[in-house]
């Protein structure tokens, strides 16, 4: 009877604890206030996003499905980088140009049927000169055929949460109503692309050459030369899509992405993207783990090889705040009183809530810093013996 009463009491306490403590819910991050009345862009759709957190700092009809022209190649380059990083292909691999790849019009590097170029040079052709022929050649090299590669593009878009995107080719040439995306989706894809650090070597090239210096390349993204901190990403223009741009820049450890779709002129797309980036850098800053101090309690462990385990906040903060607030962050931590062994490293044990003043900024999970195995009989005997000797 007594055991049943104790068990009932433990169950009740557990219920009360977890019903008032959402430590194991998904991490949440509050949206930055983006209520800006001023006109920043001259385009029907645009967005400004911080890359590491995905926080949106400005948007204008960002979910409108629109043609995107060669901005399509943000996804093409992402799949290329993923193929390289996975070991499927290498920078030194030679890519053979098919008749289909050589037939592409628009922006191109004039690949001839049977011509071979390294993956490294193909990436230059795509990132710098927006080569439609190079994009198709790489698609075929990775997937066998362009349609198979396009299938992978659409699958990857869904995986990233770019749910309003659909591709019918790998380069944005000859668009139809079946080929579209949104400013938000392009920002999401661009953010993922920038996580592959090696792509920076290609996106930031201003001028270069191919074919042993015989063919010159000049970056279609003029911000690379004229905007402080610019490091990408891709231009696009057709008579249908008008002038599009996914632009990125990094200052003071904050990486911003500005997407402009459907601008009336090339000057408007660069001007609008520059204004978006200027707005972001002028008004916001990135708070990271250096922006706060917190003392995390050790948690008691019952029946473990150690009597307690250290706790840690899982992951980096990486949250956008209004400029000037990055060093005004406070943290409130709530953890469980005790754990039962075994405790795995990374076990969720609580929650940390970050504030700027009284305003909640974001939440992070608190986890066990290390593993604590369950104690066995020999270890228990040794521990008890040690305590007995100490008392003598």
Secondary structure, 3 states (H helix, E strand, C coil): CHHHHHHHHHHHHHHHHHHCCCCCCCCCECCCCCCCCCCCCCCCEEEEEECCCCCEEEEECCCCCECCHHHHHHHHHHHHHHHHHCCCCCCCCEEECCHHHHCCCCCCCCCCCCCEEEHHHHHHHHHCCCCHHHHHHHHHHHHCCHHHHHHHHHHHHHHHCCCCCECCCCCCCCCCCCCEECHHHHHHHHHHHHCCHHHHHHHCCCEEEECCCCEEEECCCCHHHHCCCEEEEEEEEECCCEEEEEEEEEECCEEEEEEEEEECCHHHHHHHHHHHHHHHHHHEEEECHHHCCCCCCCEEEECECCCEECEEECCCCCEEEECCCCCCEEEEEEECCEEECCECCCCEEEEEEEEECCEEEEEEEEEECCCECECCHHHHHHHHHHHHHHHC
